[in-house]
Amino acid sequence: MSDWIYPEIVESLKKSCSSFLGGEITVQDIQTQIYMAENQIVALDEKWLRTLLFNAENEIELLIYTTDESQLFNLVKPVVQNILSKVS
């Protein structure tokens, strides 16, 4: 989808996802970026995106508290990749 209602938010989210996958930011940083994007998207036309981000942020939260730190990046990576595939 190229006609986003919130193109700046989507671009920022893409950059954050890429930064996480590149090892430039932490799990906590990407979780924060996802949460911030989720809270800025309020249009009904992009409710699906808000839901996607809400679910991803909650999944990351669960992984943070239930997973060993050494495995965390590899478990969060598919969550971030899914977001990136949906917004690209």
N, C-alpha and C positions, 0 to 999 in steps of 0.2 A: 504494500500500500504506500503510495507516494504522496497522497494528499492528506497529511495528518492535520488535525485541528490544533495540535500542540507540537509543531515541528522542532522547536528548540528543546523541548523536554525529551522528545524521542532521540534527537541527535546526541544530547548529553548522556542519555541512558546507553546508547550504542557505544559511545566513547568509554563510559565507565565499565561496561561489559567487556570490551576489548582490553581495557587496562587490567581488569581482573584476570582475564584469561592469559594475558601476557606476564602476569606475576607482579605487576606494578602497584596494585592496591590489595588490601587485605579482604578477607571474608567480611569482616565488620564494615569495612568501607563500602563494599558493593551492596551489602544489606541496607545500609543507610541511603545509598543512592537510589535503590529500588523503592524504598519506603518514601523518599522525597518525591520521586516521579509519580508514584501511586497517588499521593495526596494532592498533586497538582492537576491530575486528570479528572475532570468533573463532567465533561460532555457525555450525554447519553450515547452518542454515536461511537464513542470509544470506551464504553463500559466494559467491553470484553478485555481491553488492555488493562484497565484498572483491576479487574478480577484476576487476570494473569499475574500482574505484579503483586497483588495482595497474597495470592497463593504461594508465589515464589518467595516472598519475604517471610512468610510464616514457615515455609519448609526450611529455609536457611536458619531461622530462629530455632526450630526443633533440632536441626543438625548441630548447631553450636552447643546446645545443652546435652546432647545425647551421644556425641561422637568424640573420639579421641582427636586431639589437635593435629596429630600427624596425618590423619585421614581426611580432615575437613576439606581441604582444597579440592581433592579428587571427588568428593561427594557433592560439593556445591557446584563444581564445574558444569555438570549436565544441566543444572537448573539455570545457570547463566547462559549456557549455549542455547537452551530452549527459548529464553527471552530474546536473545539476539536473532534467532531464526524467525521468530514471529514478527519482529519489527524491521527486519531488513528487506 
